Amino acid sequence: MSENLSIAENLALVRANIARAAKESGRDEKDILLIGATKMNDADRVRQAIRAGLTACGENRVQELLEKNEQHAYDGAALHFIGHLQKNKVKYLVGTVSLIHSVDSVALMQEISRQAEKRSIVQDILLEVNSGGEESKSGFAPDEVAAALDAAGALPAIRVRGLMTIPPICRYGEENLPYFQLLKQLFVDNGEKKYDNVRMDFLSMGMSGDYEAAISCGANMVRVGSAIFGQRVYPAKQS
C-alpha cells in the first residue's frame, strides 16, 4: 500500500494480492470477499472506494456507522459491522447491517435475537474467537465455540454463518499463521455439526498486515482498512 496512491489504486493492489494469494492456495479469488474497513474515513472516501469497485464495507463503531449511513455513504455496497459491540447498541444494527462479525458472548447473541424478533427478521452473525487467548481482547475461547453454537441453536432470530478472529498484533503476517490455522480447524470441525440456524459459510480473518496469510489458511472474508484508505490518523488525547 502506498500513501501516494489513490484509493482506487490501492484497492486494485489489494485485489491483485488477494488474487495471487488465492491462486497460490489453489482457490478462486471470486470466493474471497474483500471488506473495506472504513473506520475513520468520511462518507466521501467511502464513496470513492465503492465507485472503484468495493462491494462490502465494514464499520467498527456504531455511531460512525449510523452517521455515514444517513449520508448514504454505503450505497451500492453491503454493510457489515466488524467492531466490538455492546448490548445497548444492538438495536441500532439489527436489520441495518447484513452481517455482524464480532459476536463475542452468549448474552450478546441473546440480545441480537431479541431485537431481531421484534423486527420479525433473522439476523446473520459470526462468532468472534479469541484465537490468541489475549486478555485484552473479547471473543469466545476456542474450547467454548461448540457450547456457543449449542446456545445459538436455541435462539430463533439469529443465524450463525461462521467464525471471525483478530489475532495478536505482529510484525509479519506469517506470524499469525498458527492462529489462522486454529480458526480454520474450528470452522471445519463445527461445520460438520447440524443445527437449524448454524451454517459454517464464512471464515472472517485477516486485515491489512496479514490478509494474504489468512487467505492461505482458508479465509473467505478479509477486512482491509489502511491498505486501501491509508494509515488512520487518530486524534490526540486531551491532557
VENLIN-V560761 format. One record per pair of residues at least 4 apart in sequence whose ideal C-beta (glycine too) atoms are under 8 Angstrom apart, sorted by the first residue. I is the first residue (numbers start at 1). J is the second residue. Records with the same first field share a line. If there is no record, write none. Layout:
# VENLIN-V560761
I=J + J
This chain:
# VENLIN-V560761
1=5 + 10 + 13 + 14 + 208 + 226 + 227 + 228 + 230
2=9 + 10 + 13
3=230 + 231
5=9 + 10 + 13
6=10 + 48
7=11 + 45 + 48 + 49 + 52 + 228 + 229
8=12 + 48 + 49 + 51 + 52 + 53
9=13
10=14 + 227 + 228 + 229 + 230
11=15 + 36 + 49 + 52 + 53 + 54 + 228
12=16 + 52
13=17 + 227
14=18 + 34 + 211 + 224 + 227 + 228
15=19 + 29 + 34 + 53
16=20
17=21 + 211 + 212
18=22 + 29 + 32 + 34 + 211 + 212 + 215 + 222
19=23 + 29
20=24 + 212
21=25 + 211 + 212 + 215 + 216
22=27 + 28 + 29 + 31 + 32 + 215
23=27 + 29
24=216
25=215 + 216 + 218
27=31 + 32 + 215
31=220
32=215 + 219 + 220 + 221 + 222
33=55 + 56 + 202 + 220 + 221 + 222
34=54 + 55 + 56 + 222 + 224
35=56 + 57 + 58 + 80 + 82 + 204 + 221 + 222 + 223 + 224
36=46 + 49 + 54 + 56 + 57 + 58 + 77 + 224 + 225 + 228 + 229
37=58 + 60 + 82 + 207 + 208 + 223 + 224 + 225 + 228
38=45 + 46 + 49 + 57 + 58 + 59 + 68 + 73 + 225 + 229
39=59 + 60 + 61 + 64 + 83 + 225 + 232
40=64 + 232 + 233 + 234
41=45 + 46 + 229
42=46 + 68 + 73
43=47 + 68 + 71 + 72 + 73
44=48 + 73
45=49 + 229
46=50 + 57 + 68 + 73 + 74
47=51 + 73 + 75
48=52
49=54 + 57 + 228 + 229
50=54 + 55 + 57 + 74 + 75 + 76 + 77
54=77 + 228
55=77 + 78
56=77 + 78 + 79 + 80
57=73 + 74 + 77 + 78 + 79 + 80
58=79 + 80 + 81 + 82 + 101 + 223
59=64 + 65 + 68 + 79 + 80 + 81 + 82 + 83
60=64 + 81 + 82 + 83 + 84
61=65 + 83
62=66 + 81 + 83 + 85 + 89 + 92 + 93
63=67
64=68
65=69 + 79 + 81 + 92 + 93 + 96 + 97
66=70 + 92
67=71
68=73 + 74
69=73 + 74 + 79 + 96
74=79
78=98 + 99
79=96 + 97 + 98
80=97 + 98 + 99 + 100 + 101
81=85 + 93 + 97 + 99 + 100 + 101 + 102
82=101 + 102 + 164 + 204 + 223
83=102
84=102 + 104 + 138
85=89 + 90 + 93 + 100 + 102 + 103 + 104 + 108
86=90
87=107 + 108 + 111
89=93
90=94 + 108 + 111 + 112 + 115
91=115
92=96
93=97 + 100
94=112 + 115 + 116 + 119 + 121 + 123
95=116 + 119 + 121 + 123
98=124
99=124 + 125 + 126 + 161 + 202
100=112 + 123 + 124 + 125 + 126
101=125 + 126 + 128 + 164 + 204 + 221 + 223
102=126 + 128 + 138 + 164
103=108 + 109 + 112 + 125 + 126 + 127 + 128
104=108 + 127 + 128 + 130 + 138 + 139 + 140
105=109 + 138 + 140
106=110 + 148 + 151
107=111
108=112
109=113 + 125 + 148 + 151 + 152 + 155 + 158
110=114 + 155
111=115
112=116 + 123 + 125 + 157 + 158
113=117 + 123 + 155 + 156 + 157 + 158
114=118 + 157
115=119 + 123
116=121 + 122 + 123 + 157 + 158
117=156 + 157
121=157
122=156 + 157 + 158 + 159 + 197
123=157 + 158 + 159
124=158 + 159 + 161
125=158 + 159 + 160 + 161
126=160 + 161 + 162 + 163 + 164 + 202 + 204
127=140 + 145 + 148 + 149 + 152 + 160 + 162 + 163 + 164
128=138 + 139 + 140 + 163 + 164 + 165 + 166
129=139 + 140 + 141 + 142 + 145 + 163 + 164 + 165 + 183 + 186
130=134 + 137 + 138 + 139 + 140 + 141 + 142 + 165
131=139 + 142 + 165 + 167 + 179 + 180 + 182 + 183
132=137 + 167 + 168 + 179
133=141
134=168
137=166
139=165 + 166
140=144 + 145 + 148
141=145
142=182 + 186
144=148
145=149 + 163 + 186 + 190
146=150 + 190 + 193
147=151
148=152
149=153 + 160 + 190 + 193 + 195 + 198
150=154 + 195
151=155
152=158 + 160 + 195 + 197 + 198
153=195 + 196 + 197 + 198
155=197
156=197
158=197
159=197 + 198 + 199
160=195 + 197 + 198 + 199
161=199 + 200 + 201 + 202
162=187 + 199 + 200 + 201 + 202 + 203 + 204
163=183 + 186 + 187 + 190 + 200 + 202 + 203 + 204 + 205
164=203 + 204 + 205 + 221
165=179 + 180 + 183 + 204 + 205
166=207
167=176 + 179 + 180 + 205 + 210
168=176 + 179
170=175 + 176 + 209 + 210
171=175
173=209 + 210 + 211 + 212 + 213 + 214
174=210 + 213
175=210
176=180 + 210 + 213 + 214
177=181 + 213 + 216 + 217
178=182
179=183 + 205
180=184 + 205 + 206 + 210 + 213 + 214 + 216 + 217 + 218 + 219
181=185 + 217
182=186
183=187 + 203 + 205 + 217
184=188 + 203 + 217 + 218
185=189
186=190
187=191 + 200 + 203 + 218
188=192 + 200
190=198 + 200
191=200
193=198
202=220 + 221
203=218 + 219 + 220 + 221
204=219 + 221 + 222 + 223
205=214 + 217 + 219 + 221 + 222
206=210 + 211 + 212 + 213 + 214 + 215 + 219 + 222 + 223 + 224
207=211 + 222 + 223 + 224 + 225
208=224 + 225 + 226 + 227 + 228
210=214
211=215 + 219 + 222 + 223 + 224 + 227
212=216
213=217
214=219 + 222
215=219 + 222
224=228
225=229 + 232
226=230 + 231 + 232
